[in-house]
Amino acid sequence: MTFSKAVNETTHWFNINNIDMIDSPALVVYKNRVAANINELIKLRVPSLLRPHVKTNKMAEVCQMMLNAGISKFKCATIAEAEMLGTIKAPDVLLAYQPTSVKAHRLSKLIELFPSTHFSCLIDNAENAKSISSVFLQYNLCVEVYIDLNVGMNRTGILAEKALSLFESCKNFKGINIVGLHVYDGHIRDTDVETRKQKSDSAFKKVSTLAEEIESAEGKKMKIIAGGSPTFPVHLQRANVECSPGTIVFWDYGYKTLFPDEHFDYAVLVITRVISIIDKHTICTDLGHKSIAAENTIDKRVHFLSFENITPLGQSEEHLVVKVEDAAAFKIGDVLYGVPHHICPTVALYERAVIVEGGMATGEWKVIARDRKISV
C-alpha cells in the first residue's frame, strides 16, 4: 500500500503530514529513527559482537536494515521469528529458547529449508537435550546449542554451579554440539548506572567462572551471549561477549524512563483518535486493549506526545478513556500520538505497520513474525 498526499511540513518530529490517509489505531514506524538507533548500536559495539533480539520488531524489513548495516547474528524467541530471519538469509540465528520435541522438529525443518542460515538453540536440562538430539538424529543433522544459565531472572536456565555437570552429561550426545553459554539478566533494571553495573558484574562472574571450568576440564572454549537492553551498556565493555539487546531498535517509554543513560530514540508510536467527548474533562479514544500492551497498570501503558496532562482512566477492548484539562480543546477525529510503555507486546498486536519517511506515511510493512507459524 502506498500513500501519496503532499502537505506542508510540521513542527513536531512525530507528526504525519498525510495522517488523514491512516485509520486508527495504527502502529507507526519512523524509518529514519530506526536507522539512527541501529547506527548508535553499531557505534557502541562492533557488529561481530552484536546479536540483537528480534522479538521487539518482528519485521523482515527492520531485520534487513540491521543486516545491511553489518549485523550478521540475531536472536529470536519463536520458530516464526527464526523463519523470518531465514527468509532474509541472516547468517546466524539463535533460537533463545529450549525447544520441546515439537519445536525441535520445526527447527530441523528450518535448517533444511534455509541452508544459508546457521541455526542454534538453548538447553538447560539433560533429559530434554537428549530429546533434541534424538530429533536431529532423525534428520541426520547436528544442531549447535548453548547452555542457558539462570543468574537471577528465575525464568529459564540452569544455575551456573550445576552447569558443568550438565555439559558433561550432554557432551557426547549425537545430534547436538554444545558451543557456548547464554545468559539473560533481565531482572537487573536499576536506573542508577553504577548499581546496574555492580549487579550485572556479580551475576556475570558466575558465567565467566563456568566458562573457565569447562575450558579447563574439557579443553573447549565457550562462546558467550549475554544481556538485553537494560544491561547492554555493561556487557559491551566485556571482551568477546556477544550482546543481545532488542528493544533498542524501537525504544519505548518504559526504558526511556528507566535507563536515561542509553541514548536511543523513540522510533515507533501508536496513533489514536478521539471518538467521543464525555464531559468537560473526559474524552475517549480508540486505543483499547487490542491496540497497546495492557500488562501494566493503566498509568503505565501509553505516554502521549505534544499534549500534557492526559491521564488514562479506564480501558476496554476498543476504548481508552482519558482525563484532560479541557475537553473543549478536542474534537472528534483529533489524532493523538502515543509512545507505548512496553513496545514489544504492542508490536505483536498489529498485523502491519505504517512506515513514515520525511513526515509522510509512505507504505506498510507486515509484522510477519507476530504469527506463531509462517510456513513451518
ZILIN-V16964 format. One record per residue. N is the residue number from 1. PSI is psi in whole degrees, -180 to 180 (999 if undefined). BURIAL is + if it has 16 or more other C-alpha atoms within 10 Angstrom, else -. D_LAST is the distance of its C-alpha to the last C-alpha in Angstrom with 2 decimals. Layout:
# ZILIN-V16964
N,PSI,BURIAL,D_LAST  N,PSI,BURIAL,D_LAST
This chain:
# ZILIN-V16964
1,136,-,26.89  2,136,-,30.07  3,147,+,33.08  4,55,-,36.50  5,115,-,39.39  6,128,-,41.75  7,178,-,43.84  8,158,-,45.93  9,152,-,44.77  10,168,-,44.67  11,-30,-,45.88  12,138,-,42.90  13,-31,-,39.93  14,-16,+,37.46  15,136,+,39.17  16,119,+,37.35  17,-35,+,39.94  18,43,+,38.13  19,-26,+,36.94  20,-8,-,38.16  21,-6,-,35.23  22,123,-,32.70  23,160,-,32.28  24,158,+,32.06  25,156,+,30.57  26,151,+,28.45  27,129,+,26.72  28,124,+,28.52  29,123,+,27.63  30,100,+,30.67  31,-43,+,29.36  32,-32,-,32.51  33,-35,+,32.47  34,-46,+,28.91  35,-40,+,30.18  36,-39,-,33.26  37,-39,+,31.36  38,-42,+,29.30  39,-39,-,32.62  40,-40,+,34.23  41,-46,+,31.51  42,-30,+,32.14  43,-32,-,35.89  44,-27,-,35.58  45,134,+,33.38  46,142,-,32.75  47,-33,+,29.18  48,-18,-,28.77  49,23,+,29.27  50,137,+,26.94  51,74,+,23.40  52,144,+,22.82  53,128,+,20.47  54,5,+,18.24  55,-25,+,17.93  56,-49,+,21.01  57,-40,+,20.11  58,21,+,16.36  59,130,+,17.26  60,-36,+,16.40  61,-37,+,20.08  62,-42,+,21.48  63,-36,+,19.52  64,-37,+,20.78  65,-42,-,24.25  66,-40,+,24.07  67,-44,+,22.90  68,-27,-,25.80  69,-4,-,28.13  70,-1,-,27.55  71,124,+,25.07  72,-8,+,22.65  73,140,+,21.32  74,159,+,19.12  75,146,+,18.20  76,169,+,15.49  77,-19,+,14.98  78,162,+,11.40  79,-36,+,7.91  80,-42,+,7.75  81,-39,+,11.06  82,-41,+,10.19  83,-41,+,7.72  84,-44,+,10.68  85,-34,+,13.00  86,-36,+,11.45  87,-25,-,11.97  88,9,+,15.58  89,41,+,16.03  90,130,+,17.14  91,-34,+,18.91  92,119,+,18.45  93,122,+,15.95  94,121,+,16.75  95,102,+,14.54  96,61,+,17.74  97,143,+,16.85  98,112,+,17.58  99,139,+,14.48  100,179,-,15.26  101,-43,+,14.34  102,-46,-,11.18  103,-34,+,9.93  104,-40,+,11.45  105,-43,+,9.53  106,-41,+,6.12  107,-40,+,8.44  108,-35,+,9.87  109,-37,-,7.06  110,-41,+,7.23  111,-38,+,10.90  112,-37,-,10.99  113,-32,-,9.28  114,75,+,11.43  115,-17,-,14.75  116,-12,-,16.68  117,133,+,15.23  118,114,+,16.55  119,147,+,14.44  120,173,+,16.37  121,-175,+,16.52  122,157,+,19.38  123,152,+,21.47  124,12,+,24.55  125,129,+,25.20  126,-41,+,26.22  127,-43,-,25.05  128,-34,-,21.48  129,-38,+,21.69  130,-38,+,22.73  131,-43,+,19.79  132,-44,+,17.39  133,-38,+,19.60  134,-42,+,19.49  135,-47,+,15.72  136,-30,+,15.88  137,-33,+,19.01  138,-31,-,17.34  139,8,-,15.45  140,42,-,18.67  141,162,+,17.29  142,124,+,18.94  143,139,+,17.43  144,141,+,19.91  145,152,+,20.51  146,139,+,22.83  147,123,+,25.06  148,123,+,24.70  149,138,+,28.28  150,109,+,29.81  151,22,+,32.80  152,-14,+,33.55  153,-31,-,30.49  154,46,-,30.31  155,-55,-,26.69  156,174,+,24.88  157,162,+,26.16  158,147,+,29.06  159,142,+,32.61  160,-36,+,33.68  161,-13,-,36.61  162,-5,-,34.42  163,-29,+,31.82  164,-39,+,33.95  165,-40,-,34.03  166,-44,+,30.24  167,-47,+,30.07  168,-34,-,32.63  169,-30,-,30.87  170,-9,+,27.55  171,-25,-,28.83  172,6,-,29.06  173,128,+,25.75  174,149,+,24.11  175,-15,+,20.47  176,154,+,21.00  177,113,+,23.43  178,119,+,24.93  179,-12,+,25.64  180,-174,+,26.52  181,140,+,27.14  182,132,+,25.41  183,128,+,27.54  184,115,+,27.10  185,51,+,30.51  186,-10,+,29.64  187,-13,-,32.58  188,104,+,34.98  189,29,+,35.66  190,137,-,39.39  191,-37,-,40.73  192,122,-,43.46  193,-44,+,42.23  194,-39,-,44.40  195,-43,-,43.38  196,-42,+,39.70  197,-44,+,40.43  198,-44,-,42.46  199,-41,+,39.82  200,-43,+,37.03  201,-41,+,39.31  202,-43,-,40.23  203,-40,+,36.65  204,-25,+,35.72  205,-37,-,38.75  206,-34,+,37.07  207,-49,+,34.11  208,-36,-,36.40  209,-44,-,38.55  210,-44,+,35.65  211,-40,+,34.56  212,-39,+,38.17  213,-42,-,38.37  214,-42,+,35.34  215,-39,-,36.72  216,-43,-,40.15  217,-34,-,39.12  218,-8,-,36.39  219,25,-,37.18  220,122,-,33.68  221,129,-,33.30  222,135,+,30.51  223,151,-,28.58  224,129,+,28.74  225,126,+,26.46  226,145,+,28.30  227,178,+,28.68  228,-155,+,27.47  229,-42,+,29.44  230,-42,+,32.46  231,7,+,33.34  232,-44,+,32.23  233,-25,+,35.93  234,-49,+,36.81  235,-27,+,34.10  236,-12,+,34.59  237,-9,-,38.04  238,135,-,36.75  239,138,-,36.72  240,26,-,33.57  241,126,+,31.39  242,129,+,28.12  243,142,+,28.15  244,61,+,25.12  245,155,+,26.30  246,-51,+,23.97  247,-26,+,26.17  248,-37,+,28.48  249,-30,+,26.69  250,-35,+,27.49  251,162,+,30.03  252,175,+,31.28  253,-36,+,34.52  254,-49,+,33.97  255,-33,+,33.59  256,-37,+,36.20  257,-44,-,38.62  258,-36,-,37.86  259,68,+,37.64  260,-14,-,40.11  261,-15,-,40.37  262,118,+,36.96  263,66,-,37.65  264,158,+,34.56  265,154,+,34.77  266,128,+,33.11  267,-8,+,30.64  268,133,+,28.94  269,169,+,30.88  270,143,+,30.61  271,144,+,33.13  272,157,+,34.80  273,151,+,37.83  274,126,+,40.89  275,-10,+,40.78  276,143,+,43.91  277,114,+,47.12  278,-52,-,48.05  279,-169,-,51.31  280,-12,-,53.03  281,9,-,50.77  282,131,+,47.49  283,166,+,44.81  284,139,+,41.37  285,173,+,38.25  286,26,+,34.89  287,82,+,32.92  288,-172,+,31.80  289,-33,+,29.50  290,-2,+,26.56  291,-6,+,27.40  292,142,+,28.26  293,128,+,27.27  294,22,+,29.67  295,-19,-,29.45  296,170,-,32.77  297,162,-,36.19  298,-29,-,37.20  299,-5,-,39.04  300,55,+,36.00  301,-39,+,33.42  302,145,+,34.64  303,124,+,37.48  304,137,+,39.00  305,155,-,40.30  306,-21,-,43.64  307,129,-,44.90  308,159,-,46.53  309,42,-,47.12  310,119,+,44.28  311,115,+,43.59  312,135,+,40.72  313,-39,-,42.27  314,153,-,39.69  315,143,+,36.20  316,-166,-,34.40  317,-39,-,31.18  318,7,-,32.42  319,144,+,35.62  320,116,+,37.02  321,130,+,40.80  322,152,+,42.58  323,135,+,46.18  324,163,+,47.86  325,-41,-,51.36  326,104,-,52.29  327,-20,-,50.22  328,-17,-,52.63  329,-7,-,50.99  330,156,-,47.83  331,162,-,47.22  332,131,-,44.49  333,-10,-,41.73  334,141,-,42.45  335,135,+,39.42  336,138,+,38.74  337,124,+,36.52  338,140,+,34.98  339,119,+,33.58  340,141,+,31.03  341,-36,+,32.23  342,107,+,28.66  343,-35,+,26.40  344,-56,+,23.02  345,-20,+,22.53  346,-45,+,24.40  347,-40,+,21.90  348,-11,+,19.14  349,-11,+,21.42  350,139,+,21.24  351,-31,-,18.95  352,161,+,20.79  353,144,+,23.61  354,134,+,26.87  355,131,+,27.84  356,130,+,31.52  357,129,-,33.50  358,35,-,37.29  359,4,+,37.72  360,138,+,35.91  361,121,+,32.61  362,-10,+,31.20  363,-162,-,27.73  364,149,+,24.42  365,138,+,21.19  366,135,-,18.03  367,73,+,16.96  368,-34,+,13.36  369,13,+,12.11  370,-26,+,14.22  371,149,-,11.42  372,-19,-,9.65  373,132,-,6.32  374,-64,-,6.14  375,-29,-,3.82  376,999,-,0.00
